[in-house]
């Protein structure tokens, strides 16, 4: 596998729009991220903050080493977290997720094309943040990132997410159901 992100290029640092700031997820964000994770129902109340910190620390190391990237979605004052954005080389991620190295051989997807996925808190949904991100992220990717093709990965997408994505008229690459989870991959750019 070739490198995912060129080592001689700086990773885009932030995206700011409509009172929202997107920047690298760091271990120092544990308290805000933890609250957002619990609000979103991804982890049950009582999920250890220390475990969340371990995950964030791994994301921070991977981001710093340009293996893959994790961004936090904050208000402009960085006092509230509304979710996270993850950018990974899509094919290796999907092969790992499905425990199958050959499943994507018949799809015309380059090994290191970036895939993006993100989650939003219920508060973020009330602010229409999901749809705003679907508008703002492609602009950021075109203007600031060194990739020509991007994919949007929906994992266990809700009806609200599918409805918002459908408005964009993206090309659906596949729909795959695995262990009661729906995975949908769209070409974003």
SEKE-332748 format. One record per residue: residue in one letter; x, y, z of N, C-alpha, C in turn; residue number from 1. Coordinates in Angstrom, 2 decimals. Last residue first. Layout:
REM residues N
code n.c1 n.c2 n.c3 ca.c1 ca.c2 ca.c3 c.c1 c.c2 c.c3 pos
A X Y Z X Y Z X Y Z NUM $
...
***
This chain:
REM residues 189
code n.c1 n.c2 n.c3 ca.c1 ca.c2 ca.c3 c.c1 c.c2 c.c3 pos
X -17.09 13.50 -4.19 -16.47 14.42 -5.16 -15.82 13.56 -6.24 189 $
X -18.51 11.34 -3.15 -18.82 12.69 -2.71 -18.30 13.73 -3.70 188 $
X -19.98 8.40 -3.83 -18.88 9.24 -4.31 -19.28 10.69 -4.00 187 $
X -20.96 6.42 -1.04 -21.29 7.34 -2.11 -20.01 8.03 -2.58 186 $
X -21.80 3.48 0.50 -20.67 4.29 0.04 -21.13 5.11 -1.16 185 $
X -23.26 2.16 3.35 -23.49 2.75 2.05 -22.28 3.61 1.72 184 $
X -24.17 -0.48 5.32 -23.04 0.35 4.93 -23.33 0.85 3.52 183 $
X -26.23 -1.46 7.91 -26.18 -1.06 6.51 -24.98 -0.16 6.31 182 $
X -26.20 -4.27 10.03 -25.76 -2.90 9.79 -25.79 -2.64 8.29 181 $
X -26.66 -6.97 10.44 -27.74 -6.02 10.75 -27.32 -4.56 10.67 180 $
X -24.23 -8.05 9.30 -24.58 -8.18 10.71 -25.55 -7.09 11.16 179 $
X -24.39 -6.02 6.61 -23.49 -6.94 7.29 -23.85 -6.92 8.77 178 $
X -25.14 -4.90 3.44 -25.67 -5.19 4.77 -24.83 -6.29 5.40 177 $
X -24.30 -2.31 1.32 -23.90 -3.62 1.81 -24.46 -3.80 3.21 176 $
X -24.38 -0.59 -1.57 -25.11 -0.75 -0.32 -24.81 -2.17 0.13 175 $
X -22.14 1.45 -3.50 -22.71 0.18 -3.06 -23.51 0.36 -1.79 174 $
X -22.13 3.99 -4.70 -21.21 2.96 -5.16 -21.72 1.59 -4.75 173 $
X -24.24 6.49 -5.81 -24.08 5.42 -4.82 -23.20 4.33 -5.42 172 $
X -23.55 9.78 -6.43 -23.52 8.44 -7.05 -23.29 7.41 -5.95 171 $
X -25.81 12.17 -5.01 -24.50 11.55 -5.13 -24.62 10.19 -5.80 170 $
X -27.85 14.11 -4.57 -27.79 13.33 -5.81 -26.40 12.73 -6.05 169 $
X -28.35 15.43 -2.25 -27.14 15.81 -2.98 -27.00 15.10 -4.32 168 $
X -30.52 14.25 -1.04 -30.71 15.57 -1.65 -29.52 15.99 -2.50 167 $
X -29.40 12.03 0.19 -30.14 11.84 -1.07 -30.35 13.17 -1.79 166 $
X -28.49 13.06 2.61 -27.52 12.69 1.57 -28.19 12.56 0.21 165 $
X -30.90 13.39 4.00 -30.02 14.55 3.75 -29.04 14.25 2.63 164 $
X -31.84 10.71 4.05 -32.65 11.77 3.43 -31.78 12.98 3.09 163 $
X -29.81 9.46 5.51 -30.05 9.05 4.12 -30.83 10.13 3.39 162 $
X -30.20 10.76 8.00 -28.94 10.89 7.27 -29.13 10.56 5.79 161 $
X -32.80 9.91 8.66 -32.50 11.34 8.53 -31.23 11.56 7.72 160 $
X -32.46 7.15 8.88 -33.31 7.66 7.81 -33.06 9.15 7.58 159 $
X -28.95 6.55 9.60 -30.35 6.71 9.98 -31.14 7.20 8.77 158 $
X -26.48 4.14 8.76 -27.08 5.45 8.56 -28.55 5.47 8.94 157 $
X -24.50 2.29 9.24 -25.69 2.27 10.08 -26.45 3.59 9.97 156 $
X -22.37 4.42 7.83 -22.36 3.15 8.56 -23.55 3.15 9.51 155 $
X -21.50 5.86 4.88 -22.56 5.81 5.88 -22.55 4.44 6.52 154 $
X -18.92 7.65 3.53 -19.32 6.34 4.03 -20.39 6.51 5.10 153 $
X -18.03 9.22 0.65 -18.78 9.40 1.89 -19.28 8.04 2.32 152 $
X -14.96 9.86 -0.98 -16.13 9.01 -0.76 -16.73 9.31 0.60 151 $
X -13.28 11.82 -3.48 -13.66 11.58 -2.07 -14.89 10.69 -2.03 150 $
X -10.62 12.69 -5.58 -11.84 11.90 -5.40 -12.06 11.65 -3.92 149 $
X -8.33 14.22 -5.31 -9.31 14.57 -6.35 -10.65 13.88 -6.13 148 $
X -6.52 15.65 -2.57 -7.17 14.50 -3.21 -8.19 14.98 -4.24 147 $
X -5.30 17.50 -0.82 -4.61 17.11 -2.06 -5.23 15.91 -2.79 146 $
X -7.46 20.17 0.41 -6.89 18.83 0.51 -6.29 18.39 -0.84 145 $
X -8.70 22.66 0.04 -7.57 22.54 0.97 -6.87 21.19 0.99 144 $
X -10.80 22.69 -1.90 -9.91 23.86 -1.74 -8.64 23.56 -0.96 143 $
X -12.08 20.20 -1.71 -11.58 20.67 -3.00 -10.54 21.77 -2.82 142 $
X -12.71 20.12 1.05 -11.90 19.07 0.45 -11.29 19.52 -0.88 141 $
X -14.35 22.38 1.30 -13.08 22.31 2.02 -12.15 21.28 1.38 140 $
X -16.53 21.52 -0.25 -15.79 22.75 -0.61 -14.40 22.74 0.03 139 $
X -17.39 19.24 1.18 -16.86 19.11 -0.18 -16.07 20.34 -0.64 138 $
X -18.17 20.50 3.73 -17.03 19.59 3.61 -16.53 19.44 2.18 137 $
X -20.53 22.07 3.32 -19.24 22.70 3.58 -18.04 21.76 3.35 136 $
X -22.71 20.31 2.87 -22.43 21.42 1.95 -21.00 21.92 2.09 135 $
X -22.61 18.55 4.96 -22.66 17.99 3.61 -22.42 19.06 2.55 134 $
X -22.79 20.39 7.06 -21.54 19.69 6.82 -21.49 19.08 5.42 133 $
X -25.49 21.09 6.83 -24.45 22.11 6.64 -23.10 21.46 6.36 132 $
X -26.71 18.67 7.49 -26.83 19.17 6.12 -25.79 20.25 5.84 131 $
X -25.90 18.58 10.21 -25.59 17.49 9.29 -25.63 17.99 7.85 130 $
X -26.95 20.87 11.44 -25.51 20.78 11.22 -25.15 19.67 10.23 129 $
X -29.42 21.73 12.28 -29.23 21.39 10.86 -27.76 21.29 10.49 128 $
X -29.71 21.83 14.97 -29.11 23.01 14.35 -28.95 22.84 12.83 127 $
X -30.49 19.30 15.58 -31.48 20.37 15.72 -31.00 21.66 15.08 126 $
X -28.04 18.00 15.25 -29.14 17.74 14.31 -30.17 18.85 14.36 125 $
X -26.70 18.92 17.53 -26.22 19.29 16.20 -27.28 19.08 15.13 124 $
X -28.18 17.57 19.47 -28.18 19.03 19.45 -27.73 19.54 18.09 123 $
X -27.48 14.90 18.88 -28.86 15.36 18.68 -28.97 16.89 18.66 122 $
X -24.24 15.06 17.18 -25.09 14.92 18.37 -26.52 15.31 18.04 121 $
X -23.03 13.28 14.38 -23.49 14.55 14.95 -24.36 14.24 16.17 120 $
X -20.30 11.85 12.60 -21.50 11.72 13.42 -21.76 13.07 14.08 119 $
X -18.88 10.83 9.45 -19.00 11.71 10.60 -20.28 11.41 11.35 118 $
X -16.42 9.95 7.06 -17.64 9.63 7.80 -17.69 10.59 8.97 117 $
X -14.74 9.67 3.99 -15.11 10.51 5.14 -16.39 9.97 5.75 116 $
X -11.95 8.38 2.36 -13.34 8.21 2.73 -13.60 9.06 3.96 115 $
X -9.62 8.93 -0.24 -10.12 9.20 1.11 -11.62 8.95 1.23 114 $
X -7.91 6.33 -1.92 -8.87 7.44 -1.99 -9.43 7.67 -0.60 113 $
X -6.12 4.22 -1.97 -5.93 5.29 -0.99 -6.83 6.50 -1.20 112 $
X -7.15 2.47 -4.02 -6.80 2.00 -2.68 -6.74 3.12 -1.64 111 $
X -9.87 3.63 -5.97 -8.43 3.57 -5.73 -8.17 3.26 -4.26 110 $
X -12.45 1.73 -7.19 -12.08 2.66 -6.13 -10.58 2.51 -5.91 109 $
X -14.53 0.16 -8.71 -13.49 1.01 -9.26 -13.16 2.12 -8.26 108 $
X -15.03 -3.10 -7.47 -15.41 -1.69 -7.44 -14.24 -0.87 -7.94 107 $
X -14.00 -5.62 -7.35 -14.79 -5.29 -8.54 -15.35 -3.87 -8.52 106 $
X -12.67 -5.71 -4.90 -11.90 -5.81 -6.13 -12.69 -5.40 -7.37 105 $
X -13.85 -5.74 -2.44 -13.92 -4.50 -3.19 -13.14 -4.53 -4.50 104 $
X -13.44 -8.28 -1.32 -14.81 -7.82 -1.55 -14.89 -6.58 -2.44 103 $
X -11.01 -9.24 -0.58 -11.37 -9.32 -2.01 -12.70 -8.67 -2.32 102 $
X -10.55 -9.19 2.13 -9.63 -8.45 1.26 -10.09 -8.39 -0.19 101 $
X -12.58 -8.83 4.83 -12.53 -9.46 3.52 -11.65 -8.62 2.59 100 $
X -13.73 -7.67 7.11 -12.86 -8.84 7.24 -12.71 -9.59 5.92 99 $
X -15.03 -5.27 6.96 -15.76 -6.45 6.50 -14.95 -7.73 6.58 98 $
X -13.13 -3.50 7.98 -14.48 -3.52 8.55 -15.24 -4.79 8.18 97 $
X -10.92 -3.97 6.28 -10.84 -4.28 7.71 -12.24 -4.42 8.31 96 $
X -11.97 -3.03 3.89 -11.49 -4.41 3.97 -11.41 -4.86 5.43 95 $
X -12.46 -0.38 4.62 -13.58 -1.27 4.32 -13.17 -2.73 4.36 94 $
X -9.82 0.57 4.99 -10.80 0.63 6.07 -11.95 -0.35 5.83 93 $
X -8.66 0.18 2.46 -8.17 -0.57 3.62 -9.15 -0.57 4.79 92 $
X -10.44 2.04 1.00 -10.41 0.60 0.73 -9.82 -0.19 1.90 91 $
X -10.05 4.73 2.10 -11.33 4.02 2.14 -11.22 2.51 1.95 90 $
X -8.10 6.23 4.45 -8.04 5.62 3.12 -9.16 4.58 3.05 89 $
X -10.22 8.57 6.27 -9.35 7.39 6.21 -9.19 6.96 4.75 88 $
X -11.45 10.82 8.50 -10.99 10.70 7.12 -9.95 9.59 7.09 87 $
X -14.17 11.74 10.50 -13.05 10.82 10.32 -12.73 10.71 8.83 86 $
X -15.47 14.03 12.77 -15.30 13.69 11.37 -14.06 12.81 11.26 85 $
X -17.85 14.36 15.46 -16.50 14.13 14.93 -16.57 13.76 13.45 84 $
X -19.81 16.63 17.51 -19.53 15.39 16.81 -18.09 15.31 16.34 83 $
X -20.06 18.94 18.92 -21.25 18.47 18.22 -21.02 17.17 17.46 82 $
X -19.01 20.36 21.96 -18.70 19.45 20.85 -20.00 18.92 20.26 81 $
X -18.33 23.54 23.26 -19.33 22.50 23.03 -18.93 21.68 21.82 80 $
X -16.38 25.39 23.35 -16.93 24.99 24.64 -17.99 23.90 24.50 79 $
X -15.20 26.84 21.25 -14.66 25.53 21.65 -15.11 25.12 23.06 78 $
X -16.40 28.97 20.16 -15.63 29.22 21.39 -14.99 27.95 21.94 77 $
X -17.81 27.91 18.00 -16.69 28.82 17.74 -15.82 29.08 18.97 76 $
X -18.33 24.39 18.68 -18.81 25.76 18.50 -17.60 26.67 18.39 75 $
X -16.84 21.65 16.76 -17.06 22.48 17.95 -17.82 23.75 17.63 74 $
X -15.90 18.59 15.92 -16.82 19.62 15.46 -17.26 20.41 16.69 73 $
X -12.67 17.23 15.36 -13.79 17.47 16.25 -14.61 18.63 15.69 72 $
X -11.22 14.79 13.23 -11.51 16.19 13.53 -12.71 16.26 14.47 71 $
X -8.73 12.61 12.33 -9.93 12.78 13.15 -10.05 14.25 13.51 70 $
X -7.21 10.69 9.75 -7.44 11.97 10.41 -8.76 11.97 11.17 69 $
X -4.38 8.47 9.28 -5.75 8.89 9.00 -6.02 10.10 9.89 68 $
X -1.64 8.99 9.19 -2.16 7.66 8.87 -3.63 7.79 8.47 67 $
X -0.15 11.19 10.00 -0.79 11.20 8.68 -1.23 9.82 8.22 66 $
X 0.65 11.48 12.58 1.50 10.65 11.71 0.94 10.50 10.29 65 $
X -1.45 12.94 13.66 -0.11 13.53 13.63 0.83 12.79 12.69 64 $
X -3.46 10.95 13.43 -3.58 12.23 12.72 -2.19 12.86 12.57 63 $
X -2.51 9.01 15.19 -2.68 8.67 13.78 -2.76 9.94 12.92 62 $
X -2.59 10.52 17.60 -1.31 9.98 17.08 -1.41 9.68 15.58 61 $
X -5.39 11.00 17.77 -4.44 12.12 17.70 -3.09 11.66 17.14 60 $
X -6.43 8.41 17.99 -6.79 9.26 16.84 -5.79 10.41 16.66 59 $
X -5.28 7.76 20.47 -4.90 7.00 19.27 -5.23 7.80 18.01 58 $
X -6.65 9.62 22.05 -5.18 9.67 21.97 -4.67 8.91 20.76 57 $
X -9.26 8.68 21.79 -8.91 10.00 21.27 -7.39 10.12 21.10 56 $
X -9.02 6.22 23.12 -9.41 6.27 21.71 -9.01 7.60 21.08 55 $
X -8.29 7.05 25.70 -7.40 6.16 24.94 -7.72 6.23 23.45 54 $
X -10.56 8.56 26.37 -9.27 9.22 26.24 -8.29 8.36 25.45 53 $
X -12.44 6.51 26.62 -12.62 7.53 25.58 -11.30 8.24 25.31 52 $
X -11.37 5.33 28.88 -11.42 4.56 27.63 -11.59 5.51 26.44 51 $
X -11.75 7.33 30.74 -10.39 6.89 30.45 -10.33 6.11 29.14 50 $
X -14.46 7.48 31.00 -13.78 8.58 30.31 -12.36 8.18 29.92 49 $
X -16.38 4.54 30.58 -15.26 5.22 31.25 -14.63 6.32 30.39 48 $
X -19.83 4.78 30.53 -18.67 4.42 29.72 -17.48 5.20 30.28 47 $
X -21.92 5.94 31.85 -21.00 5.12 32.65 -19.82 4.59 31.85 46 $
X -24.28 5.52 29.33 -23.86 6.31 30.49 -22.99 5.42 31.36 45 $
X -22.98 3.83 26.42 -23.93 3.98 27.52 -23.38 4.90 28.60 44 $
X -22.22 5.40 23.32 -21.77 4.63 24.49 -22.77 4.84 25.60 43 $
X -23.80 6.73 21.57 -22.85 5.76 21.05 -22.32 4.86 22.15 42 $
X -25.53 8.74 22.34 -25.93 7.37 22.60 -25.00 6.33 22.02 41 $
X -24.96 11.41 22.22 -25.32 10.74 20.97 -25.77 9.31 21.16 40 $
X -24.17 11.97 24.81 -25.40 12.57 24.29 -25.90 11.84 23.06 39 $
X -21.71 10.56 24.81 -22.81 10.11 25.68 -24.14 10.67 25.18 38 $
X -20.29 12.13 22.95 -20.46 10.69 22.73 -21.63 10.16 23.56 37 $
X -20.31 14.63 24.23 -20.97 14.47 22.93 -21.24 12.99 22.63 36 $
X -18.79 14.08 26.53 -20.18 14.55 26.67 -20.95 14.34 25.37 35 $
X -16.35 13.41 25.26 -17.06 12.43 26.07 -18.54 12.81 26.23 34 $
X -15.59 15.84 24.12 -15.91 14.71 23.27 -16.73 13.67 24.03 33 $
X -15.09 17.36 26.45 -16.12 17.77 25.50 -16.56 16.60 24.62 32 $
X -12.99 15.76 27.62 -14.21 16.11 28.37 -15.35 16.49 27.42 31 $
X -10.99 15.54 25.56 -11.70 14.38 26.09 -13.01 14.75 26.79 30 $
X -9.31 17.29 24.33 -10.75 17.44 24.06 -11.60 16.37 24.73 29 $
X -6.73 16.53 24.71 -7.24 17.59 25.58 -8.73 17.87 25.37 28 $
X -6.29 14.85 22.58 -6.55 14.25 23.89 -7.13 15.29 24.86 27 $
X -8.05 16.23 19.71 -6.88 16.05 20.57 -7.28 15.43 21.90 26 $
X -8.95 16.57 16.40 -9.36 16.01 17.69 -8.11 15.71 18.49 25 $
X -8.47 19.48 14.45 -7.99 18.18 14.88 -8.55 17.82 16.26 24 $
X -11.60 21.22 13.78 -10.14 21.14 13.90 -9.77 19.76 14.42 23 $
X -14.13 23.34 12.99 -13.68 21.96 12.84 -12.17 21.98 12.87 22 $
X -16.53 25.39 14.32 -15.09 25.24 14.10 -14.76 23.76 14.06 21 $
X -19.28 27.46 13.60 -18.77 26.10 13.81 -17.29 26.09 13.49 20 $
X -20.38 29.83 12.79 -20.21 29.60 14.23 -19.73 28.21 14.59 19 $
X -20.31 29.48 9.89 -21.56 29.66 10.66 -21.42 29.35 12.15 18 $
X -17.17 27.84 9.76 -18.34 28.34 9.05 -19.50 28.45 10.05 17 $
X -13.92 26.69 9.32 -14.79 27.51 10.14 -15.94 28.00 9.27 16 $
X -11.62 24.16 9.56 -12.70 24.69 8.72 -13.63 25.44 9.66 15 $
X -8.10 23.57 9.83 -9.44 23.83 10.34 -10.37 24.29 9.24 14 $
X -5.71 22.47 8.65 -5.87 22.58 10.09 -7.31 22.76 10.55 13 $
X -4.59 20.08 6.32 -5.44 21.24 6.59 -5.83 21.29 8.07 12 $
X -1.28 19.01 6.69 -2.69 18.62 6.79 -3.51 19.89 7.05 11 $
X 1.30 19.84 4.39 0.65 20.03 5.70 -0.81 19.61 5.63 10 $
X 3.37 17.62 2.60 2.26 18.57 2.57 1.66 18.65 3.98 9 $
X 5.12 15.53 2.60 5.67 16.87 2.39 4.60 17.96 2.30 8 $
X 3.73 13.18 2.79 4.44 13.64 3.98 4.99 15.06 3.83 7 $
X 0.47 12.70 1.53 1.87 13.07 1.26 2.55 13.67 2.50 6 $
X -1.35 10.00 2.81 -1.26 11.45 2.71 0.19 11.84 2.49 5 $
X -0.86 7.20 2.39 -2.18 7.80 2.23 -2.08 9.30 1.97 4 $
X 1.61 5.39 0.56 1.22 6.28 1.65 -0.11 6.95 1.34 3 $
X 0.55 2.20 -0.83 1.29 3.46 -0.85 0.83 4.34 0.29 2 $
X 0.85 -1.18 0.00 0.00 0.00 0.00 0.89 1.24 0.00 1 $
***
